[in-house]
Amino acid sequence: MSVFQLSRWIIGILNNIRRTYLWQGRNSNRKLVTVAWDKVCSPKSIGGLGVMDLHTFNLSLLAKWYWKWHGSHQSCWRELLVNLHGNSPTPPSSSPLSKPFQQLQPIISTTTYFTITSGACVLLWHQNWGLGILSSNFHVLFSYCLNPDITVYDFLQHLTTPLQLFRPSLTSSLLAQQQLLQLVHLTQQILSQPTSQTQDQICCKIAPNQLTSASLYNFLKTFPKIPSDFRLVWKLKVPPRVTTFSWLLLHDKLPTIPNLQEKGMILVNRCCLCKSQAETILHLFKTCPYSITTRTFTSYFSNCNIPNVDLCDALTSTELTLKQKELLAISCYFIWKERCSRTFSDANNQPHSTAMLILEDWKLLHPD
């Protein structure tokens, strides 16, 4: 992934394997996928699982080589490529890095820039050396250039006679001539600034010291920075199965009867715990008599009061202790487990039996 760009077809196959493992594990039975893959690849703080997006991660790893090419002039691997293919601002077409570098150019141009001394290692038109990407900023002038891959150094050699670098028809375009004069003027301004560098140097816009695959990945995956209750789920000291359940519960992606009906299944909506009201998330975990009785037993035997609130309100509450939030999450998990047992295997555990299961898990976490 760090040398070759993966095709969309390969990424699709790998994502299918990862998606299958996430929702099915090693079980061959197909299970219901409830959360979109894009959401799964989001950070945990905004409701995802923090799974890497392979396409973005692949681009980030490839861009790291671009940084190394311009920042590690004495490295053995660069010297080997230079000896094989020659020295140039970018790897030549015969180099295995050539194609990835070309495809990454739009990303690189927005995240890096060059400070120049000689300009021998910097492309005039395609790399940012203080004036942005000239092929875009001076697109009319660029259409007249004779060598699109000319370096800044070669341009500086013709700074007093720049017309030699362009087609003769340039003189017929007033806008192109104006852009040429502007380019020469801006270049002279940049060269007049004092510098202590001995060679061209690549700099990073998005990180303080150097471009890393992590910093570029976070830059490319722009997520909304909004307050979210999901970050609180991962702070609970509960078993992983309870954490995953709580994550699905906050997303309202548990396979409840209303959610299954939205997927086209024809089902009678009735709570199998109380057998009197419709099954909803709010009813199952807050207002159902079975759930209320289970929480009452659990609170009594654990000496930790479980409030009659839903998990989302509990996580954001400043009045509840961390232990109360953890016990509520475990209680919701075992209530859901009892609901599934009654649906698929005709189980009929009483509330005090479910409370004992909750307390067993609770004692493992808090043996004191």
N, C-alpha and C positions, 0 to 999 in steps of 0.2 A: 504493500500500500504506500510505502514511502518513496518508491522509485517510479512506479507505473500508475497511470490513472486508470481506475477501475471503470468499466463500462456500466451503464445503467442496468444492463441485463445481469451482470455479475452481482451488482449491489442488490438487485431484486431477489436473486437466489439466496444470498447471505441473509438478507432481512427476513425472508420467509423462514429460514432455519431458526433464526433468533426469535421470531414471533411465535413459531410453533413451540419452541422450548419454554418460552415465557408462560404461555397459556396452558400447555399440555404437560410440560416436563418430559419425562421419559415414557409417559403413558401414550399408547398408540391410539387411544380413543380421542376423537376430535371433540374439542370443547369450545364453548362460546367465547368469542372475542368481543369484549365490551368497551375497551378504550382504544381510540384511534392511535396508530403507530406514531404519528407526529406528536401527539400528546405524551406518549411513552418516552419519546426522545427529548422532551423538555426537562429543564432542571427540576429537582425535587421541590425547590422553593415555590414554584408556580404550578405544582400539580403533576409533574412528570415523574419518571423514575431515574432520570439522569443517564439513560442509555445513549451511547454515542450514535450520532447520525453519520453513517459510513461515508456518504458522499462528501460532506463537509470535512470530516476527519481526514479523508484521503487528500483533499485539496490542501489542508493545513500541513500535512506531512510533506507534500510535494513543495510547498512554498518554503519550508524550512531549508531545502536544498538550494533554493535560490539565494537565501540569505547566506548560507555557507559558501556558495560559489563566489560571492562578492566580499565576504568577510573573512574567509580563511585562505588567504593567498599562498600560505606556506604549507598547507595540508597535503599529504601524500596523494590522496585520491584526486585532488584538483590538479596537481602536477602531472599525474598520470593521464588525465583527460587532455590537458594542454599539450603534452608530448604526442598524444595520439591524434588529436584533432586540431591543434593550434590554439593560440590564445585569442580570445575575442570577448566583448562585453557580455555576450550570451553564448551558451554552448552551440557549436555549429550543427548543421542539420544531420550530420553523421553521428552525433553524440546521442546516447540514450536519453539524456536530459532535455534535448532540444524541444521535442513536442510538448512535454509537460510545461516547460517554461513559457512557450508561446500561448498555451491555453490559460495559464495563470496570470498573464500580463495585466488584465484589467484589475484583478485582485491586488497584485503586487503594487501597481501604480497608486492605489489608494491607501496603502499601508506602509510604504517605504519611500524614502527619497535619498538623494546622493548629495554630499558636499564634495566639490571637485577641487583638484589642484591642477592636474594636467588634462583631465577629461578623457584619457585614453581608454578607460574602462567603462565609460558611460555612453549610451546611445543618445544622440541628440533629440530624436523625435519621439522615442517610445519609452523613455525612462525619465522620472521626475528628478531634476537636478536644481530645483529652485524656482522654476517657471511653470510647474505643472506638466502635463503631457502635451507637448507641443503639437503632435499630430492632430489633437483635438482642439487645442486653443488657437492654433494658427492653421486651421484645416485648408484654407484657400492657398496659403503659401506652400503647405506640404504637398499639395497636388502638383506643384511645379518642380519639386526637387528631383534631382537625377539619381541620388542614392538614398533610399529611405532608411538604410541601416548605417548611415554615417555617424561617427562618434563626435562627441563634443570637441575633442582634440583636433580632429580634421576640420571642423567648422572654425575653430579659433585660428587655424593657419590661414584661413581665407577671410578673416574678419574685415580686412580692409578692401577685399575684392569679393564680396559674397555672391555676386551675380554669376560667378563661374560654377557655382554649385547648383544652379537651376537652369531649366530650359529657357531658351531665348524668348519664347512667347511670354515669359513673365512680364516683360516690359509693356505688354498690351493690357495688363490688369492693374488698375490703380489700387484696388484693395490689397492685392498681393504685394505690391511695392510698399504700401504703408505698413503691412505686417512685417515685411523684411526689415524696414527701418526700425520698427518698434523692437523686434527681436535683437537686432544688433545693439540697440541702446540698452536693453535690459541685461544682455549678456555682459556688456562692459561694466554695468553697475555691480553685478555679482562678482566679477573678477577683481574689482577694486576693493572688495572687502578683505581685510587681513585674515590670515589663517595660519595655524601652526602645523597643519597636516603635511605629511610627506607624500601621501598618495590619496587617490579617490576613496571615499569612505561611504558605506551604506548606513543609513540611520532608520530607526523605526518610529512610526507615528503613534502606534497603539500600545507600546510597552516602553518602560523607562530605559532599559538597557539594550535588549536585543529582541528580535522577532522570534517567538516560540510558537510551537504548534498549538499549545493551549491558549495563548493570547489571541492567535488568529482564529481559532475555532470559536471562541467566545465573541469575537468581533463579527464573524460571518453569521452566527446564530443569534440574531438580535431578538431577545425576548422582552416582553413588557415587564418593567420593574414596578410591580404593583403589590400591595400587601396581600398576603395569602395565608389561609389557615393550614395549607398543606405542609408548610415547613415545620409546624408544630407536631405533626404526626410522627416525624422521624425522631423527635426528642423523647418519645415515650419509651420507657424501658420495659417492653413487652416482647413476647416471642415474635419472630418474623411473620408467621402466619397471621397473627393479630394485626401487625402493622400493615400487611398487604390488604387484609380485609378492611381496615379503617380507611385506607387509601381509596378503595373502591366505593366504600360507603359515602365518603365525602364527595366523590364524583357522581353519586347516585347511579352507579353502574352495576349494582348487584342485580342478579337475574330475578328480580321480583316479578310478580304477575303483571303489573302495569308495564314494566320494561319489556317483558316478553310479548305482551300484546302489541306494543309498538313495532315489534319485529315481525308481526303478522301471525303470531300464534293465537289460536282460538282457545281461550281458557276462561273459566269462571273465576272471577276475582272475589275470593273469600279467604280470610286469614285462617290458616290451619291450626293456629295456636288457641284462639278463642272461639273460632267457628261462628262468629256473629257479625263481624264487620269486614269491610274491604281491606285488602292487604296493601299498605303503603309503607314507605320508609318511616314516616312519622308514627304510624300506628304500631308497627312491629317493635320499635325500640323505645317508644315513649308512652303511648296511651293504651296499649294492649294489656288486659288484666293479667295475662300470663307473664309478661315482661315486668309489670309492676310488682307482682308477687315474688318473682325471681330476684329482683333487686332488693326487695325488703329482706328476704332470707340472707342474701349475700352481705348486706350492710350489717345485719345483726351478728353474724358469725365472724365477720372480718374486723369488727370494730372500726369500720371506715365507711362513713355514710356516703351512699351513691345518690346524688341529686336526680330528680326526675326531669332531666333536660336531654336534648339530643347531643350527639357527640360533637357536632360543629360548634354549638354554643359552649359546651364544656371546655373545648380546647382553647377558646379565646377568653374564657372567664378568668378574671384575676382573683376571684374569691375561692376558687377550688385549688386544692393542693395537687401536686404532681401525682401522688398516690391515688387520689380520687379519680383523676383523669385516666390513669392506667387501669384501675379497676373497672371503670365504666366501659373502656374499650374492650377489655376481656369479657365483660358481661354481654355486650352486644355481639361479640363473636360467638359465644356459646348459645345465645338465644337464636342467632341465625343458623347455627349448626343443628339445633333442635328442630327448627322450622324445616330444614332440608331433610332431616331424618324422617320427620312425619310425612313429608311429601313423597319421598322415594322408597321408604322401607316400612311404613306404617308404624313407626316408633311412637311411644306415648309416655315420655318421661314427665314426671310431675315437676313443678317449679323448684321444690327443695332438692331434687336430684340434679337438676341443671345448676343450681346454686353450689352444690358440692363439687361439681366439675370446675366451676369458676374458681372456687376456693383452692382446689388442688393446684391449678396453674398459678394462682396468686401466692401460695405458700412457697412455690419454687423460686419465685422472684423475690419474696420477702420472708425468708425463713424465720426471722425474729418475730 
